[in-house]
Amino acid sequence: GGGGSTGAQGAAGAQGATGSAGSTGAQGATGDEGFLSNNAKTGSYTLVAADDQKLINTNSGVTVPSGVFSASDAVTVVNNSTSNITITQGGSVAMYLGGSSTTGNRTLAQKGICTILCISSNTFIITGAGLT
């Protein structure tokens, strides 16, 4: 004789038990502190390595020292006073005015802003608004 017809599908089985949780992954690296953390100064100040990527908010002169920064390090300075301040080129430092071959100390006008970028060992370019 011929084969019989297909039977009805059976009911779904019960859900299995939940598996155990996986282990915790390694902790990620600490992220950047953020762009331009404020470092307020009220007297003459010599930059330090920890000033990289910081805002020096000051009413007094700032000195760019030798042997502290590496290529790509940068510091932004804001003159929050009502008179000019001097950005001093430290000994053994070449600090070029952006867009020129002129080196030396720079004057930052009241409420002026400038960025000092290290391009190689003890060589910097400084540029900004109110900078001469």
All heavy atoms as an XYZ file, in Angstrom:
874
protein
N       0.791     -1.168      0.000
C       0.000      0.000      0.000
C       0.838      1.238      0.000
O       2.041      1.226      0.184
N       0.149      2.341     -0.211
C       0.798      3.636     -0.234
C       1.157      4.146      1.139
O       0.608      3.689      2.138
N       2.075      5.128      1.187
C       2.516      5.703      2.454
C       1.421      6.567      3.060
O       0.562      7.112      2.373
N       1.449      6.669      4.370
C       0.460      7.470      5.069
C       0.795      8.958      4.979
O       1.866      9.368      4.562
N      -0.130      9.832      5.384
C       0.088     11.268      5.362
C       1.003     11.703      6.507
O       1.137     11.003      7.509
C      -1.241     12.007      5.429
O      -1.904     11.678      6.625
N       1.607     12.900      6.351
C       2.517     13.433      7.361
C       1.718     13.838      8.579
O       0.651     14.458      8.461
C       3.266     14.657      6.820
O       3.953     14.263      5.635
C       4.260     15.217      7.823
N       2.249     13.570      9.757
C       1.555     13.915     10.998
C       1.734     15.387     11.359
O       2.539     16.112     10.789
N       0.962     15.861     12.339
C       1.020     17.248     12.814
C       2.337     17.505     13.542
O       2.910     16.605     14.160
C      -0.149     17.528     13.747
N       2.825     18.781     13.495
C       4.072     19.143     14.162
C       3.861     19.080     15.658
O       2.829     19.506     16.191
C       4.494     20.567     13.754
C       5.808     20.985     14.369
C       6.287     22.320     13.805
O       5.843     22.756     12.759
N       7.196     22.952     14.495
N       4.877     18.654     16.366
C       4.798     18.555     17.815
C       4.960     19.916     18.479
O       5.401     20.885     17.863
N       4.610     20.044     19.740
C       4.715     21.290     20.515
C       6.186     21.624     20.759
O       7.037     20.734     20.834
C       3.987     21.145     21.840
N       6.493     22.941     20.910
C       7.867     23.387     21.178
C       8.307     22.892     22.545
O       7.520     22.855     23.493
C       7.941     24.902     21.122
N       9.581     22.606     22.645
C      10.125     22.158     23.916
C      10.350     23.332     24.866
O      10.315     24.509     24.487
N      10.590     23.040     26.144
C      10.842     24.080     27.157
C      12.190     24.754     26.883
O      13.118     24.128     26.360
C      10.834     23.460     28.544
N      12.297     26.073     27.236
C      13.541     26.816     27.041
C      14.604     26.278     27.995
O      14.338     25.999     29.157
C      13.316     28.310     27.314
C      14.556     29.146     27.090
C      14.269     30.646     27.204
O      13.124     31.058     27.134
N      15.299     31.418     27.374
N      15.838     26.216     27.498
C      16.945     25.747     28.316
C      17.380     26.790     29.336
O      16.986     27.959     29.276
N      18.187     26.370     30.275
C      18.684     27.273     31.319
C      19.636     28.308     30.721
O      20.312     28.044     29.723
C      19.409     26.468     32.393
N      19.696     29.521     31.322
C      20.589     30.578     30.883
C      22.033     30.176     31.147
O      22.348     29.637     32.211
C      20.279     31.879     31.643
O      18.909     32.216     31.409
C      21.167     33.021     31.199
N      22.902     30.475     30.180
C      24.323     30.174     30.350
C      24.980     31.113     31.354
O      24.432     32.155     31.719
N      26.153     30.766     31.810
C      26.865     31.614     32.774
C      27.463     32.830     32.065
O      27.745     32.786     30.876
C      27.963     30.815     33.474
O      28.876     30.332     32.516
N      27.658     33.919     32.821
C      28.196     35.163     32.265
C      29.669     34.994     31.911
O      30.401     34.264     32.580
C      28.036     36.288     33.272
N      30.093     35.701     30.863
C      31.499     35.679     30.474
C      32.339     36.509     31.444
O      31.815     37.275     32.255
N      33.645     36.361     31.343
C      34.522     37.113     32.239
C      34.598     38.580     31.807
O      34.359     38.913     30.661
C      35.923     36.497     32.254
O      36.454     36.521     30.947
N      34.936     39.464     32.740
C      35.059     40.894     32.467
C      36.299     41.149     31.616
O      37.363     40.592     31.879
C      35.172     41.669     33.795
O      34.010     41.399     34.568
C      35.282     43.164     33.553
N      36.154     41.994     30.623
C      37.283     42.343     29.758
C      38.265     43.265     30.457
O      37.990     43.814     31.533
N      39.409     43.451     29.817
C      40.444     44.326     30.379
C      39.958     45.773     30.366
O      39.182     46.178     29.503
C      41.724     44.199     29.564
N      40.427     46.561     31.329
C      40.067     47.971     31.403
C      40.759     48.730     30.282
O      41.920     48.501     29.974
C      40.489     48.559     32.745
C      40.114     50.023     32.887
C      40.422     50.563     34.274
O      40.640     49.807     35.195
N      40.422     51.861     34.406
N      40.034     49.639     29.665
C      40.587     50.444     28.591
C      41.551     51.494     29.120
O      41.591     51.794     30.320
N      42.317     52.066     28.210
C      43.278     53.108     28.582
C      42.543     54.372     29.021
O      41.413     54.628     28.607
C      44.172     53.426     27.385
N      43.178     55.150     29.867
C      42.607     56.424     30.304
C      42.553     57.374     29.126
O      43.529     57.509     28.388
C      43.467     57.047     31.424
O      43.519     56.119     32.507
C      42.897     58.371     31.895
N      41.437     58.033     28.953
C      41.258     58.965     27.844
C      41.975     60.278     28.098
O      42.450     60.557     29.204
N      42.047     61.087     27.056
C      42.648     62.411     27.182
C      41.895     63.234     28.206
O      40.695     63.066     28.407
C      42.623     63.153     25.845
C      43.591     62.566     24.847
O      44.535     61.878     25.270
O      43.402     62.797     23.640
N      42.617     64.152     28.831
C      42.039     65.011     29.850
C      41.008     65.963     29.260
O      40.096     66.410     29.913
C      43.157     65.810     30.522
C      42.704     66.598     31.717
C      43.877     67.221     32.421
O      44.852     66.532     32.707
O      43.805     68.425     32.690
N      41.137     66.243     28.013
C      40.222     67.183     27.373
C      41.016     68.328     26.785
O      42.169     68.555     27.125
N      40.406     69.034     25.901
C      41.107     70.095     25.197
C      41.217     71.327     26.068
O      40.234     71.827     26.595
C      40.374     70.416     23.897
C      41.100     71.399     23.041
C      42.304     71.069     22.447
C      40.599     72.657     22.845
C      42.974     71.980     21.660
C      41.264     73.582     22.059
C      42.446     73.231     21.466
N      42.411     71.822     26.225
C      42.714     73.079     26.896
C      42.190     73.192     28.325
O      41.363     74.046     28.628
C      42.215     74.260     26.061
C      42.937     74.469     24.740
C      42.432     75.735     24.067
C      44.429     74.526     24.891
N      42.654     72.338     29.172
C      42.367     72.501     30.593
C      42.975     73.820     31.054
O      44.087     74.169     30.667
C      42.971     71.351     31.397
O      42.379     70.138     31.018
N      42.252     74.554     31.872
C      42.689     75.889     32.299
C      43.748     75.803     33.397
O      43.598     75.071     34.363
C      41.485     76.678     32.806
C      41.814     78.132     33.045
O      42.532     78.748     32.281
N      41.275     78.684     34.109
N      44.822     76.553     33.226
C      45.899     76.634     34.208
C      46.123     78.126     34.478
O      46.867     78.784     33.761
C      47.163     75.963     33.648
C      48.253     75.799     34.668
O      48.145     76.280     35.796
N      49.321     75.135     34.277
N      45.440     78.662     35.474
C      45.491     80.099     35.761
C      46.790     80.461     36.478
O      47.201     79.784     37.410
C      44.301     80.511     36.605
N      47.432     81.548     36.029
C      48.675     82.051     36.625
C      48.528     83.547     36.859
O      47.910     84.249     36.068
C      49.868     81.802     35.700
C      50.105     80.336     35.382
C      50.478     79.563     36.612
C      50.636     78.091     36.317
N      50.805     77.302     37.507
N      49.124     84.019     37.953
C      49.051     85.450     38.259
C      50.421     86.100     38.354
O      50.513     87.276     38.653
C      48.276     85.695     39.577
O      48.920     84.955     40.611
C      46.826     85.274     39.439
N      51.468     85.349     38.108
C      52.823     85.899     38.127
C      53.593     85.340     36.956
O      53.117     84.461     36.241
N      54.810     85.823     36.746
C      55.647     85.312     35.664
C      55.746     83.801     35.789
O      55.849     83.260     36.894
C      57.036     85.940     35.735
O      56.945     87.323     35.462
N      55.735     83.118     34.655
C      55.634     81.661     34.680
C      56.513     81.055     33.591
O      56.531     81.542     32.452
C      54.178     81.248     34.455
C      53.941     79.768     34.472
C      54.109     79.029     35.640
C      53.542     79.093     33.324
C      53.890     77.662     35.657
C      53.314     77.728     33.336
C      53.494     77.017     34.506
O      53.276     75.657     34.526
N      57.239     79.989     33.948
C      58.015     79.211     32.987
C      57.253     77.927     32.704
O      56.879     77.203     33.633
C      59.419     78.897     33.534
O      60.111     80.136     33.756
C      60.216     78.052     32.554
N      57.010     77.663     31.431
C      56.255     76.476     31.050
C      56.947     75.197     31.500
O      58.180     75.137     31.565
C      56.067     76.450     29.528
C      55.271     77.603     28.921
C      55.290     77.522     27.396
C      53.851     77.618     29.447
N      56.150     74.166     31.794
C      56.646     72.838     32.178
C      55.980     71.805     31.270
O      54.976     72.091     30.607
C      56.354     72.524     33.664
C      57.074     73.492     34.585
C      54.858     72.536     33.945
N      56.536     70.597     31.236
C      56.031     69.542     30.350
C      54.537     69.286     30.563
O      53.808     69.010     29.611
C      56.823     68.258     30.551
N      54.067     69.389     31.790
C      52.651     69.137     32.089
C      51.726     70.187     31.476
O      50.504     70.011     31.463
C      52.436     69.078     33.599
N      52.279     71.275     30.935
C      51.460     72.305     30.288
C      51.074     71.928     28.861
O      50.277     72.638     28.238
C      52.197     73.653     30.280
C      52.324     74.244     31.663
O      51.383     74.091     32.464
O      53.361     74.867     31.939
N      51.622     70.830     28.335
C      51.262     70.392     26.990
C      49.744     70.240     26.894
O      49.114     69.633     27.761
C      51.939     69.055     26.677
C      51.557     68.505     25.319
O      51.312     69.299     24.388
O      51.494     67.262     25.185
N      49.154     70.832     25.865
C      47.716     70.794     25.602
C      46.898     71.527     26.670
O      45.731     71.224     26.889
C      47.211     69.352     25.455
C      47.924     68.559     24.383
C      47.858     69.206     23.011
O      46.819     69.690     22.589
N      48.986     69.243     22.323
N      47.516     72.500     27.324
C      46.828     73.280     28.356
C      46.668     74.724     27.906
O      47.335     75.200     27.003
C      47.629     73.270     29.670
C      47.823     71.912     30.307
C      46.570     71.422     30.945
C      46.734     70.214     31.828
N      47.356     69.055     31.307
N      45.785     75.420     28.602
C      45.583     76.853     28.428
C      46.235     77.550     29.605
O      45.861     77.295     30.758
C      44.087     77.179     28.399
C      43.736     78.667     28.464
C      44.207     79.375     27.207
C      42.237     78.838     28.644
N      47.215     78.384     29.336
C      47.830     79.202     30.378
C      47.093     80.536     30.338
O      47.231     81.308     29.405
C      49.348     79.386     30.150
C      50.052     78.035     30.007
C      49.963     80.218     31.265
C      49.884     77.100     31.182
N      46.297     80.778     31.344
C      45.450     81.961     31.457
C      46.157     82.887     32.443
O      46.156     82.630     33.646
C      44.085     81.507     31.972
C      43.061     82.595     31.974
O      43.386     83.774     31.883
N      41.808     82.199     32.103
N      46.787     83.950     31.938
C      47.705     84.714     32.775
C      47.597     86.218     32.566
O      47.023     86.682     31.587
C      49.162     84.258     32.507
O      50.032     84.887     33.435
C      49.602     84.568     31.089
N      48.180     86.944     33.506
C      48.289     88.407     33.380
C      49.752     88.829     33.427
O      50.053     89.995     33.590
C      47.490     89.110     34.487
C      47.954     88.721     35.875
O      48.965     88.032     36.042
N      47.229     89.140     36.888
N      50.671     87.844     33.298
C      52.114     88.106     33.402
C      52.860     87.347     32.315
O      52.297     86.490     31.640
C      52.632     87.676     34.771
O      51.997     88.413     35.796
N      54.147     87.615     32.216
C      54.979     87.000     31.192
C      55.104     85.498     31.327
O      54.955     84.924     32.408
N      55.401     84.862     30.188
C      55.571     83.412     30.115
C      56.891     83.134     29.413
O      57.209     83.768     28.404
C      54.402     82.768     29.335
C      54.644     81.287     29.102
C      53.085     82.993     30.059
N      57.666     82.174     29.942
C      58.936     81.787     29.335
C      58.823     80.388     28.747
O      58.292     79.480     29.390
C      60.074     81.818     30.373
O      60.213     83.155     30.852
C      61.395     81.360     29.774
N      59.340     80.222     27.529
C      59.396     78.922     26.863
C      60.804     78.372     27.088
O      61.767     78.872     26.510
C      59.091     79.059     25.355
C      59.153     77.697     24.680
C      57.733     79.723     25.143
N      60.961     77.342     27.953
C      62.291     76.852     28.319
C      62.853     75.833     27.327
O      62.134     75.264     26.510
C      62.034     76.189     29.668
C      60.650     75.633     29.523
C      59.900     76.644     28.687
N      64.121     75.567     27.467
C      64.823     74.568     26.670
C      64.673     73.182     27.296
O      64.619     73.045     28.517
C      66.308     74.949     26.621
O      67.062     73.932     26.030
N      64.607     72.149     26.446
C      64.671     70.770     26.912
C      63.436     70.241     27.605
O      63.507     69.230     28.301
N      62.281     70.864     27.432
C      61.066     70.448     28.143
C      60.044     69.801     27.215
O      59.380     68.847     27.593
C      60.433     71.655     28.877
C      59.086     71.310     29.457
C      61.370     72.156     29.969
N      59.931     70.285     25.984
C      58.878     69.832     25.085
C      59.422     69.016     23.921
O      60.589     69.109     23.567
C      58.089     71.040     24.546
C      57.358     71.784     25.626
C      57.854     72.978     26.124
C      56.180     71.294     26.152
C      57.193     73.670     27.121
C      55.508     71.968     27.156
C      56.011     73.161     27.641
N      58.519     68.219     23.327
C      58.841     67.404     22.158
C      57.941     67.803     21.000
O      56.891     68.413     21.210
C      58.589     65.920     22.472
O      59.370     65.508     23.563
N      58.337     67.404     19.794
C      57.533     67.715     18.609
C      56.083     67.323     18.821
O      55.796     66.257     19.373
C      58.098     67.001     17.389
N      55.188     68.189     18.441
C      53.723     68.105     18.515
C      53.164     68.575     19.856
O      51.949     68.692     19.994
C      53.171     66.726     18.158
O      53.228     65.837     19.255
N      54.000     68.853     20.841
C      53.503     69.449     22.083
C      53.074     70.883     21.775
O      53.714     71.568     20.972
C      54.578     69.464     23.174
C      54.875     68.083     23.737
O      54.135     67.138     23.434
O      55.868     67.967     24.479
N      51.995     71.327     22.423
C      51.499     72.683     22.176
C      50.892     73.257     23.450
O      50.304     72.535     24.252
C      50.452     72.677     21.069
N      51.060     74.561     23.619
C      50.514     75.286     24.766
C      49.840     76.540     24.229
O      50.403     77.230     23.370
C      51.624     75.681     25.769
C      51.046     76.454     26.945
C      52.386     74.452     26.249
N      48.660     76.852     24.741
C      47.973     78.086     24.360
C      48.043     79.051     25.538
O      47.832     78.658     26.685
C      46.518     77.801     23.968
O      46.527     76.948     22.823
C      45.765     79.075     23.637
N      48.352     80.311     25.240
C      48.474     81.344     26.270
C      47.444     82.428     25.984
O      47.330     82.901     24.853
C      49.896     81.954     26.286
C      49.993     83.081     27.318
C      50.936     80.884     26.556
N      46.698     82.817     27.024
C      45.759     83.936     26.941
C      46.228     85.014     27.896
O      46.499     84.737     29.073
C      44.322     83.498     27.312
C      43.416     84.700     27.480
C      43.770     82.575     26.269
N      46.341     86.237     27.392
C      46.678     87.382     28.229
C      45.361     87.987     28.721
O      44.664     88.658     27.978
C      47.486     88.410     27.431
C      47.797     89.655     28.239
O      47.450     89.752     29.415
N      48.438     90.615     27.610
N      45.025     87.722     29.978
C      43.748     88.215     30.506
C      43.887     89.583     31.173
O      42.969     90.037     31.838
C      43.125     87.199     31.465
C      43.954     86.970     32.708
O      44.744     87.821     33.103
N      43.782     85.818     33.331
N      45.034     90.235     30.978
C      45.250     91.534     31.614
C      44.862     92.674     30.673
O      44.452     92.442     29.539
C      46.721     91.689     32.030
O      47.526     91.928     30.898
N      45.024     93.880     31.153
C      44.731     95.063     30.343
C      46.000     95.725     29.819
O      45.979     96.871     29.413
C      43.908     96.084     31.157
O      44.629     96.400     32.344
C      42.541     95.520     31.511
N      47.118     94.977     29.858
C      48.364     95.482     29.283
C      49.089     94.327     28.580
O      48.723     93.164     28.740
C      49.253     96.107     30.364
O      49.540     95.164     31.364
N      50.111     94.661     27.814
C      50.878     93.655     27.086
C      51.671     92.775     28.040
O      52.070     93.212     29.124
C      51.861     94.333     26.129
C      51.168     95.111     25.041
O      49.983     94.926     24.788
N      51.905     95.992     24.387
N      51.924     91.525     27.626
C      52.850     90.643     28.342
C      53.880     90.151     27.337
O      53.674     90.227     26.119
C      52.151     89.453     29.037
C      51.493     88.515     28.010
C      51.155     89.933     30.079
C      50.978     87.206     28.619
N      54.996     89.619     27.849
C      56.056     89.105     26.987
C      56.089     87.592     27.053
O      56.037     87.008     28.139
C      57.425     89.670     27.422
O      57.382     91.095     27.321
C      58.553     89.131     26.551
N      56.162     86.973     25.880
C      56.421     85.540     25.778
C      57.912     85.447     25.485
O      58.385     85.852     24.413
C      55.607     84.875     24.653
C      54.115     85.233     24.745
C      55.835     83.365     24.659
C      53.404     84.741     25.963
N      58.682     84.941     26.450
C      60.143     84.953     26.375
C      60.675     83.651     25.796
O      60.296     82.564     26.236
C      60.741     85.178     27.780
O      60.240     86.414     28.289
C      62.252     85.219     27.738
N      61.569     83.789     24.827
C      62.275     82.660     24.233
C      63.418     82.296     25.169
O      64.327     83.094     25.377
C      62.801     83.087     22.862
C      63.728     82.121     22.193
C      64.238     82.670     20.883
O      63.540     82.648     19.901
N      65.466     83.175     20.879
N      63.367     81.116     25.772
C      64.416     80.699     26.698
C      65.744     80.468     25.995
O      65.816     80.417     24.763
N      66.806     80.323     26.786
C      68.130     80.044     26.240
C      68.132     78.746     25.458
O      67.476     77.780     25.839
N      68.853     78.691     24.340
C      68.962     77.524     23.456
C      67.639     77.165     22.789
O      67.471     76.050     22.302
C      69.509     76.304     24.204
O      70.792     76.574     24.712
N      66.689     78.093     22.786
C      65.391     77.880     22.147
C      65.302     78.777     20.920
O      65.719     79.930     20.959
C      64.227     78.206     23.119
C      62.897     78.292     22.398
C      64.164     77.178     24.241
N      64.756     78.245     19.839
C      64.420     79.042     18.654
C      62.903     79.080     18.584
O      62.259     78.051     18.393
C      65.004     78.428     17.396
N      62.330     80.269     18.791
C      60.881     80.433     18.758
C      60.547     81.357     17.587
O      60.768     82.564     17.655
C      60.372     81.010     20.086
C      58.864     81.083     20.191
S      58.295     81.521     21.849
C      58.915     83.207     22.025
N      60.054     80.757     16.506
C      59.771     81.491     15.272
C      58.365     82.080     15.302
O      57.410     81.398     15.689
C      59.869     80.564     14.059
C      61.275     80.103     13.783
C      61.755     78.921     14.332
C      62.117     80.854     12.980
C      63.051     78.493     14.083
C      63.418     80.433     12.720
C      63.878     79.257     13.277
O      65.169     78.839     13.032
N      58.248     83.323     14.869
C      56.950     83.939     14.674
C      56.326     83.267     13.459
O      56.956     83.168     12.403
C      57.089     85.446     14.437
C      55.799     86.225     14.201
C      54.877     86.129     15.415
C      56.123     87.678     13.902
N      55.107     82.739     13.614
C      54.445     82.013     12.537
C      54.484     82.780     11.219
O      54.227     83.979     11.181
N      54.824     82.081     10.133
C      54.862     82.682      8.811
C      56.100     83.499      8.527
O      56.138     84.247      7.556
N      57.121     83.368      9.381
C      58.347     84.140      9.155
C      59.556     83.353      9.651
O      59.423     82.301     10.252
C      58.280     85.490      9.886
O      58.503     85.313     11.272
N      60.725     83.906      9.403
C      61.948     83.294      9.926
C      62.479     84.089     11.117
O      63.601     83.871     11.558
C      63.011     83.216      8.819
O      63.319     84.527      8.355
N      61.642     84.978     11.661
C      62.024     85.825     12.783
C      61.913     85.043     14.090
O      60.889     84.419     14.358
C      61.107     87.059     12.852
O      61.157     87.725     11.596
C      61.516     87.994     13.956
N      62.979     85.080     14.893
C      62.945     84.436     16.210
C      63.075     85.507     17.286
O      63.419     86.650     17.011
C      64.093     83.423     16.378
O      65.336     84.107     16.269
C      63.999     82.313     15.354
N      62.821     85.107     18.521
C      63.003     86.025     19.641
C      61.752     86.138     20.491
O      60.757     85.444     20.272
N      61.848     87.008     21.492
C      60.720     87.237     22.388
C      59.562     87.845     21.616
O      59.765     88.557     20.626
C      61.128     88.174     23.529
C      62.226     87.588     24.374
O      62.481     86.387     24.364
N      62.903     88.438     25.116
N      58.353     87.609     22.095
C      57.154     88.130     21.459
C      56.319     88.888     22.477
O      56.342     88.594     23.676
C      56.285     87.002     20.893
C      56.951     86.230     19.805
C      56.982     87.044     18.512
N      58.176     86.716     17.783
C      58.929     87.589     17.153
N      58.630     88.853     17.139
N      60.004     87.205     16.514
N      55.563     89.852     21.982
C      54.642     90.618     22.825
C      53.230     90.150     22.521
O      52.836     90.061     21.355
C      54.766     92.124     22.531
O      56.112     92.522     22.829
C      53.800     92.931     23.381
N      52.483     89.844     23.585
C      51.087     89.445     23.452
C      50.237     90.563     24.028
O      50.334     90.891     25.212
C      50.825     88.121     24.172
C      49.438     87.511     24.013
C      49.119     87.242     22.535
C      49.328     86.221     24.820
N      49.416     91.176     23.184
C      48.594     92.319     23.583
C      47.525     91.908     24.594
O      47.203     90.725     24.735
C      47.935     92.920     22.344
N      46.970     92.912     25.268
C      45.878     92.660     26.211
C      44.767     91.862     25.528
O      44.448     92.094     24.373
C      45.333     93.967     26.762
C      44.754     94.904     25.716
C      44.238     96.175     26.332
O      43.889     96.217     27.502
N      44.198     97.242     25.538
N      44.252     90.881     26.243
C      43.197     89.987     25.754
C      43.607     89.212     24.504
O      42.764     88.687     23.781
C      41.888     90.745     25.492
C      41.420     91.599     26.659
C      41.328     90.814     27.951
C      40.848     91.706     29.088
N      41.169     91.212     30.398
N      44.925     89.135     24.245
C      45.434     88.373     23.107
C      45.519     86.893     23.431
O      45.482     86.476     24.600
N      45.633     86.093     22.382
C      45.755     84.641     22.535
C      46.794     84.133     21.546
O      46.853     84.609     20.404
C      44.400     83.927     22.326
C      44.517     82.425     22.573
C      43.821     84.243     20.958
C      43.184     81.708     22.596
N      47.627     83.194     21.981
C      48.612     82.615     21.080
C      48.817     81.146     21.410
O      48.529     80.701     22.520
C      49.942     83.362     21.146
S      50.850     83.146     22.685
N      49.295     80.412     20.419
C      49.646     79.013     20.614
C      51.120     78.848     20.296
O      51.617     79.378     19.302
C      48.791     78.096     19.725
O      47.421     78.237     20.121
C      49.202     76.640     19.871
N      51.795     78.111     21.158
C      53.218     77.825     21.014
C      53.314     76.338     20.693
O      52.945     75.501     21.516
C      53.984     78.158     22.310
C      53.734     79.617     22.709
C      55.463     77.859     22.149
C      54.049     79.914     24.164
N      53.796     76.017     19.489
C      53.866     74.640     19.026
C      55.317     74.205     18.891
O      56.104     74.866     18.212
C      53.167     74.512     17.666
C      53.272     73.161     16.967
C      52.539     72.092     17.762
C      52.726     73.257     15.558
N      55.668     73.104     19.550
C      57.017     72.550     19.427
C      57.067     71.746     18.137
O      56.233     70.850     17.924
C      57.342     71.660     20.625
S      59.009     70.968     20.565
N      58.033     72.061     17.258
C      58.146     71.334     15.992
C      59.356     70.399     15.968
O      59.418     69.499     15.138
C      58.160     72.282     14.787
C      59.300     73.276     14.861
C      56.814     72.994     14.671
C      59.512     74.068     13.583
N      60.307     70.622     16.847
C      61.439     69.713     17.052
C      62.133     70.157     18.336
O      61.768     71.169     18.915
C      62.400     69.730     15.858
O      63.043     70.976     15.742
N      63.128     69.418     18.745
C      63.804     69.719     19.997
C      64.202     71.197     20.085
O      64.982     71.680     19.266
C      65.041     68.838     20.130
O      65.744     69.158     21.310
N      63.615     71.912     21.038
C      63.915     73.320     21.316
C      63.601     74.271     20.152
O      64.129     75.373     20.106
C      65.363     73.499     21.763
C      65.611     72.797     23.068
O      64.740     72.732     23.918
N      66.805     72.269     23.251
N      62.750     73.841     19.225
C      62.324     74.693     18.117
C      60.810     74.798     18.148
O      60.102     73.783     18.185
C      62.791     74.128     16.761
O      64.210     73.972     16.805
C      62.436     75.071     15.629
N      60.324     76.039     18.138
C      58.909     76.315     18.299
C      58.425     77.284     17.239
O      59.198     78.089     16.720
C      58.631     76.954     19.672
C      59.011     76.076     20.818
C      60.328     76.030     21.279
C      58.061     75.300     21.468
C      60.686     75.214     22.340
C      58.409     74.487     22.529
C      59.717     74.439     22.963
N      57.119     77.213     16.949
C      56.447     78.250     16.163
C      55.371     78.833     17.055
O      54.629     78.088     17.707
C      55.851     77.686     14.864
C      56.967     77.226     13.938
C      54.966     78.745     14.174
C      56.495     76.573     12.660
N      55.305     80.154     17.111
C      54.301     80.851     17.931
C      53.440     81.689     16.996
O      53.958     82.390     16.124
C      54.970     81.692     19.046
C      53.910     82.325     19.949
C      55.945     82.692     18.488
C      54.497     82.985     21.214
N      52.145     81.608     17.176
C      51.215     82.353     16.332
C      49.963     82.689     17.137
O      49.664     82.000     18.112
C      50.851     81.533     15.069
O      50.051     82.336     14.217
C      50.121     80.257     15.411
N      49.279     83.764     16.748
C      48.055     84.095     17.450
C      47.562     85.501     17.197
O      48.175     86.272     16.458
N      46.454     85.838     17.840
C      45.836     87.153     17.728
C      46.418     88.075     18.787
O      46.469     87.718     19.964
C      44.325     87.036     17.907
N      46.866     89.252     18.363
C      47.464     90.214     19.282
C      48.925     89.939     19.539
O      49.515     90.450     20.492
N      49.541     89.096     18.703
C      50.943     88.702     18.885
C      51.831     89.475     17.914
O      51.577     89.523     16.720
C      51.087     87.193     18.628
C      52.458     86.599     18.899
C      52.750     86.599     20.401
C      52.522     85.190     18.349
N      52.864     90.104     18.457
C      53.838     90.795     17.614
C      55.245     90.406     18.031
O      55.451     89.847     19.074
C      53.694     92.322     17.710
O      53.788     92.721     19.071
C      52.380     92.781     17.116
